[in-house]
Amino acid sequence: MKNRLLASLLSATALCAQPLLAAEPAEVVGTYADIAAATYADSLSTAKALQSAVDMLIAMPGEDTLQAAKTAWLAARVPYQQSEVFRFGNPIVDDWEGKVNAWPLDEGLIDYVDASYGGATEENEFAALNVVATPKFTLSGSEIDATEITPALIGETLHEADGIESNVASGYHAVEFMLWGQDLNGTGPGAGARPYTDYLTGDGCTNGHCDRRAAYLKAATDLLVSDLDYMAKAWAEGGEARAAVTADPAAGLSAMLTGMGSLSYGEQAGERMKLGLMLNDPEEEHDCFSDNTHNSHYYDGLGVQNVYLGSYTRPDGSVVSGPSLSELVAAKDATLDETLKAELAASVEALGAIKAKAESGTAYDQMLAAGNAEGEALIMGAVDALVTQTASIERAVTALGLNGIAFEGSDSLDNPNAVFQ
């Protein structure tokens, strides 16, 4: 009896002494696909809530319904920004992303703008077209009948009209402009201040064409929901995006790291943050009409951390998680894993400091102002943290034996003098 008990204890001790098995690459890629599916599903559900709020605003224009639509737009940005890490490594996402999140935009294409905005330019003859006030116009030699403003008109004719990227007619930022209007405050306090009377019918209508403005807002919001529905289905079970990323686990890991590194470095640290700071230009902030840029930056950074840790917290508080990239890296180089986890936490903290400052009354565009030393320090603190973590992401690529991965760059980081040429 004693011998059997001793043997049992020795066996249990031996099992406890064995190292934990590392996650399998296929399991890690599966978690990644699950998180993508949840993130896009949440982006879709919050966009549908926005759609309902927009419908209410159009049916009953008022201060309260306009504010409700704005609040719904802000909520919709939270899961969507966490999805941006799925770009770069996944062509299906990158080819689609411009429909829903392209920026900055020549808002004069869509609706009225302040006289200081100017008119058509050599680069864009449609910069001040004002489709809301123009039911018929000529585009690339063809007569366009925009009497009825529909999702198809916006998505197939107006968006990137004449092949010009700044002719952004669809997506979150087109809807944002329709809700807030222009932010005419530069690097001073204040966001856009479109009045609810822009959506009143009859004598109370301000700035004319209120019925067409409502039609544009409705069509743009419906198109956003439709576009997000497409991507949510692409990552669901049986969807083409899920199939593409899970077919080859090594390629799936490459997609994960490509998205993490490219968003961290060239896209966020460079194009979205350092470039605007170098130019002291509020037009370079991401959510420029609503002054929500601090949240966009924060949730972008959180999305990168989500992918590495294999965990995403949904708007309802539930968590989607599973075998992680962190576990794979730790099995190869435990020190590198701890370093990268600490650096990801540091970048989220630095972005959180920007968010906290904005929520205490200093908007991101004010931080961009020339001579704002505190704002510059906050922004550069986050830029430096993102650049630092990118170097460790590159080391993770090497540790996992992956090849052929290149991250997006930015002149603001790689060749600053070129920014001013």
Buried (B, 14 or more C-beta within 10 A) or exposed (E): EEEEEEEEEEEEEEEEEEEEEBBEBBBBBBBBBBBBBBBBBBBBBBBBBBBEBBBBBBEEBBEEBBBBBBEBBBBBBBBBBBBBBBBBBBEBBBEBBBBBBBBBBBBBBBBBBEEEBEEEEEEBBBBBBBBBEEBEBEBEEEEBEBEEBBBEBBBEBBBBBEEBEBBBBBBBBBBBBBBBBBBBBBBEEEBBEBEBBBBBEEEEBBBEBBBBBBBBBBBBBBBBBBBBBBBBBBBBEEBEBBBBBBEBBBBBBBBBBBBBBBBBBBBBBBBBBBBBBBBBBBBBBBBBBBBBBBBBBBBBBBBBBBBBBBBBBBEEEEEBBBBBBBBBBBBBBEEBBEBBBEBBBBBBEBBBBBBEBBEEEBBBBBBBBEEBEEBBEBBBBBBBBBBBBBBBBBBBBEBBEBEEBEBBBBBBBEEEEEBEE
